[in-house]
Amino acid sequence: MTLIDRLRSYAAKAFGIAPGDGRNDAPEETLAAIALLVHVARADGTLAPTEAERLARLVEGPYAQTRAEAEALIARATAFDAETRDMADLVELLGHDASHDERHRLLAMAWSLATADGAVHEFEDALVSRLGILLGLTEDETAQARTSTPIPA
């Protein structure tokens, strides 16, 4: 349980506030992962409809059960990204418990978003490559993630 979760729990008990239904209480690690994807999707300065659609499909499943939940998480993650100083801060929030496979999958999702509009801009390429480094992946693993982009049906 994160510090924020403990504070929310304490406030709920102290002030008699009913706990939330859980839909808007995504763990900080989940918001950080989705915020990284949002960051990549907006890297070229625009969020094309194809990128927005791909982002929603990537979030639905691993992070949300429905499209509506995915879109709500994306909205929260977008705000979370805007409040964050640097992509490295978001990676740090993922925690040290993220497995190698989880980090590799996240990078593959980022590559998928970078290619969603049909062109990988120079800035997107550099950003996703930097993300691979921040996630602790090798150059070979980053290249492999680029060719194994998970694109949900």
C-alpha positions as CSV (number, residue, x, y, z in Angstrom):
1,M,0.0,0.0,0.0
2,T,1.4,3.4,-1.0
3,L,1.6,6.4,1.2
4,I,-1.3,8.0,-0.7
5,D,-3.4,4.9,-0.2
6,R,-2.7,4.9,3.5
7,L,-3.5,8.6,3.8
8,R,-6.8,8.0,1.9
9,S,-7.7,5.1,4.2
10,Y,-6.9,7.2,7.3
11,A,-9.0,10.2,6.0
12,A,-11.9,7.8,5.2
13,K,-11.8,6.4,8.7
14,A,-11.2,9.8,10.5
15,F,-13.8,11.7,8.6
16,G,-16.4,9.0,8.0
17,I,-15.9,9.1,4.3
18,A,-17.0,6.0,2.4
19,P,-14.3,4.4,0.5
20,G,-14.5,4.7,-3.3
21,D,-15.8,1.9,-5.5
22,G,-12.3,1.2,-6.8
23,R,-12.8,2.4,-10.3
24,N,-10.8,5.6,-9.8
25,D,-8.4,4.2,-7.3
26,A,-5.8,2.8,-9.7
27,P,-2.4,2.1,-8.1
28,E,0.2,4.7,-8.7
29,E,2.3,2.2,-10.6
30,T,-0.6,1.6,-13.0
31,L,-1.1,5.4,-13.5
32,A,2.6,5.8,-14.1
33,A,2.7,3.0,-16.7
34,I,-0.3,4.5,-18.6
35,A,1.1,8.0,-18.2
36,L,4.3,6.8,-20.0
37,L,2.1,5.5,-22.8
38,V,0.3,8.9,-23.0
39,H,3.7,10.6,-23.0
40,V,4.8,8.6,-26.0
41,A,1.4,9.0,-27.8
42,R,1.7,12.8,-27.5
43,A,5.4,12.9,-28.3
44,D,5.0,14.4,-31.8
45,G,2.8,17.2,-30.4
46,T,-0.5,15.7,-31.5
47,L,-2.7,12.8,-30.5
48,A,-4.0,11.4,-33.8
49,P,-7.3,9.5,-33.7
50,T,-5.4,6.3,-34.6
51,E,-3.1,6.9,-31.6
52,A,-6.0,7.6,-29.3
53,E,-7.7,4.4,-30.4
54,R,-4.5,2.3,-30.1
55,L,-3.9,3.8,-26.6
56,A,-7.4,2.8,-25.5
57,R,-7.0,-0.7,-26.8
58,L,-3.6,-1.1,-25.1
59,V,-4.9,0.0,-21.8
60,E,-8.1,-2.1,-22.0
61,G,-7.1,-5.6,-20.9
62,P,-4.0,-5.3,-18.9
63,Y,-5.1,-2.2,-16.9
64,A,-8.9,-1.9,-17.4
65,Q,-11.8,-4.3,-17.9
66,T,-13.9,-2.1,-20.2
67,R,-13.4,0.7,-22.7
68,A,-15.0,3.2,-20.3
69,E,-12.6,2.2,-17.5
70,A,-9.7,2.5,-20.0
71,E,-10.7,5.9,-21.1
72,A,-11.1,7.1,-17.4
73,L,-7.6,5.7,-16.6
74,I,-6.2,7.5,-19.7
75,A,-7.7,10.8,-18.6
76,R,-6.3,10.4,-15.1
77,A,-2.9,9.3,-16.5
78,T,-2.9,12.3,-18.8
79,A,-3.2,14.6,-15.8
80,F,-0.6,12.6,-14.0
81,D,1.8,12.9,-16.9
82,A,1.2,16.7,-17.0
83,E,2.1,17.0,-13.3
84,T,5.2,14.9,-13.7
85,R,8.5,16.7,-14.3
86,D,10.2,14.1,-16.4
87,M,9.6,10.7,-18.0
88,A,12.3,9.3,-15.6
89,D,10.1,10.2,-12.6
90,L,7.3,8.1,-14.1
91,V,9.7,5.2,-14.6
92,E,10.7,5.5,-10.9
93,L,7.1,5.4,-9.9
94,L,6.7,2.0,-11.6
95,G,8.7,0.6,-8.7
96,H,11.5,-1.8,-8.5
97,D,9.1,-4.7,-8.4
98,A,8.2,-4.5,-12.1
99,S,9.5,-7.7,-13.7
100,H,11.7,-7.7,-16.7
101,D,8.8,-9.1,-18.8
102,E,6.5,-6.3,-17.6
103,R,9.1,-3.6,-18.5
104,H,9.6,-5.3,-21.9
105,R,5.9,-5.4,-22.5
106,L,5.5,-1.7,-21.6
107,L,8.3,-0.8,-24.0
108,A,6.6,-2.8,-26.8
109,M,3.4,-1.0,-26.1
110,A,5.2,2.3,-26.4
111,W,6.7,1.3,-29.7
112,S,3.1,0.3,-30.8
113,L,1.9,3.8,-30.0
114,A,4.9,5.5,-31.8
115,T,3.9,3.6,-34.9
116,A,0.1,4.0,-34.6
117,D,-0.1,7.0,-37.0
118,G,1.9,5.3,-39.7
119,A,5.1,7.3,-39.2
120,V,7.7,7.2,-36.4
121,H,9.0,10.8,-36.0
122,E,12.6,11.3,-35.0
123,F,11.5,12.6,-31.6
124,E,9.3,9.5,-30.9
125,D,12.1,7.2,-31.9
126,A,14.5,8.9,-29.5
127,L,11.9,9.1,-26.7
128,V,11.0,5.4,-26.9
129,S,14.7,4.4,-27.1
130,R,15.3,6.6,-24.0
131,L,12.4,4.8,-22.3
132,G,14.1,1.5,-22.9
133,I,17.2,2.7,-21.2
134,L,15.3,4.1,-18.3
135,L,13.5,0.7,-17.9
136,G,16.9,-1.0,-17.7
137,L,16.6,-2.8,-21.0
138,T,19.6,-3.4,-23.3
139,E,19.8,-2.0,-26.9
140,D,19.0,-5.5,-28.2
141,E,15.9,-5.8,-26.0
142,T,14.8,-2.3,-27.1
143,A,15.2,-3.3,-30.7
144,Q,13.3,-6.6,-30.0
145,A,10.5,-4.7,-28.4
146,R,10.2,-2.5,-31.4
147,T,9.6,-5.5,-33.7
148,S,7.3,-7.2,-31.3
149,T,4.8,-4.4,-30.8
150,P,1.6,-5.7,-29.1
151,I,-1.4,-4.5,-31.1
152,P,-4.7,-5.8,-29.6
153,A,-7.3,-6.9,-32.1
